[in-house]
Amino acid sequence: MQNMARNRFEKVSEVQPDAITLLLKRDNDGASGSIVLPAAASRGRLTTDQISAQLPAQDAFRGAIRLANDVKLALVVCDPDGVWKSEWGDLYQPID
């Protein structure tokens, strides 16, 4: 039996203009997230950035994956509070 390759996601410090950004945060209610689809990445379909409502972190993660697959864009993760769960995949920071 082969091991399935784990999904890898780039960790970023701010919303990226050319990718969908999953914004994760920790607050009084626990972990939540929102999804940002920048107008710049929409190939002219959007005139303003689209930002989802705050969702439970796992729901935001799943929604971001679906959206990234639907619109064929990369998905990056902004996670300053350490919300990311290892079962979602590997989160890596590129070396400058």
N, C-alpha and C positions, 0 to 999 in steps of 0.2 A: 504494500500500500504506500502510495506516494504522499508526502506532505503537501498540502495545498500551499501555494505561495500566499503569504499574508499581504494584505493591502498596505501600501505605504503612503503616508500623507505628509506633506511638507508643513512644518510649523513656521508661522510668520508672526511678525510683531504688529502688523497693521493690515487693513483691508487692501487686497491687491487689485489693480485695475483690469487685469487680464484673466482673472480666475474667479470662481465662486469661493467666497470665504465663509467658513463656519466659525462664528464668534461664540466661544464658550465662556461662561462665567459662573462663579459661585456666589450665592446671595443667601439671605435669611431663609428662603424657601428651599434651598438645596442647589443643585446644579441645573443651569438652563442654557439655552443656546438660541441664536438666531442666524439666519442665512442671508448673505448679501450677494446679490447679482448686480455687478456694476454695469451701468449703461454703456461704458466704454467696451465691455466684453460682449455686448449683445448684437454686434454686427448691424447697428442702426435700428434695431427693433424697439429699443427703449430710449427715452430721452432723459430719464432720471434713474438713479440707482434704486433697485428694489430691495427692501429689507423686510424680512418676515417678522411676525410677532415673536415674542419670547415663547419658547416651547421647552418642555422637559428636555434635558441634554440628549438623551437617546433618540427622542423623536426628531430633534433638530438634526442630529447626525444622519438618521435614515432619510429625512427629507432632502438634505444637502446631497447625498449620494444619488437619489432619484433625479434631482434637478440637474446635477452635473452630467449624468448619463443622458438625460433628455436633450440638453442643449449642447452637449459635446464640448464641455469646458473642463479644465482642471479644477480640482477641489483642494484648497489649502485651509489650514486650521490656525486660528488665533486663540490661544489658550493660556492667558496670563495667570489664571488661578489653579492650573493643574487639574482640570476636570476630566481630561482624556482618560478613557478606559482601554487597557491593553487589548481586551478582546475585540475592539473595533479595528485594530491593525497597528502598524508601527508608525509612530510620529517621529519624524527626524528634522533636524535643523541643518540646512546646508552650511557648509564652511565657506566663509567669504574669501 
